[in-house]
Amino acid sequence: MHETVQLVTGGTTPSLTVADQASLYTRLLQRYPAIARNYRYRGYCYLQLGKWNDAASDFAQAAEMHSDSMAHYLMSHAVLS
C-alpha cells in the first residue's frame, strides 16, 4: 500500500505511509504507554492496512484506558469488517 497520510509534528507536515505512521505510534506507545489516543490512532492505521486483529486489540486497549465512544465504534468496525 503506497497511500500516504499527513502528520503534523512541530509545525511541519511530513508525508508518511500508513505503515510508517503505525510504526511511529508504536514508538510513541513504547515511550508513553498511558496515552489511550495513540492506541486508537495506531488502531486506525491497522484498519487501513487490513490488520483487523491488531486494530481490534488497539481499540480495545484504548477503550479500556479511556471510555470513548469513538474507540468503541472503531473497535466494532474492525471486528465486523
N, C-alpha and C positions, 0 to 999 in steps of 0.2 A: 504494500500500500504506500503510495507516494504522496498522499494528501498531507498538507501542512496546516498548522494552526499558528495563530499569533499569541504569544505570551508576553505580557507586559512586565518588564523587570527593570526597575531603576530608571525609568524614562526611555528605555529602548524597547523595540519590539522585534526580537529575533524570530525568524521563521523556523519552526521546529516540526518534524514529522510527529504524528500521533505517538509512534513508538518512542521517539526521543522525549516527548513530553511525559509519557508514562514513566520512563526512566528517571526523569527529573523529579517527579513526585515520589518515586521510590527512595531517591536520595534524601528528599525532604523528610519523608517519614522515618528514615533511619536516624535522622538528627532530631526531629521533632515529632515523636510518635503520638503525642497527645492532641494533635490538631486534626479534628474529625473531617474538616472540609477537604484536606489533602487526600484522605481515603476516598471521599466522594469524587473528587476531580480525577484521581487515578482510575477509579471505577468507570467513570465516563470514557476515559481513554480506552480502557479494556473493552467496553461495549463497542467502540468504533473499530477495534481490532478483531472483534469476534471472539474474544476470550471471555465467554459467558460466565464460567465458574469463578474466574478471578474477579470479574466485575461484581458478581453477586456477593462474594466474600468481602470485598471492599465496601460495598453499600451496606452490608450487614454490620460491619465494624463501625462505619460512620453512624448508622442508626443507633447502635448500642451506646456509642460515646455521646451522641447528641441527638435527642429525639427531634427529627427533622423530616417534615413531610416530603421534601424533595428526595432525600435519601431513600425513604420507603418507596416512593414512586419509581425511582431508577432501579432499585433492587428488584422490584416486581417486574419491571420491564426486562431486566437482564434474565430473570428466571423464565419468563414467558416467551422470550424471543428465541 
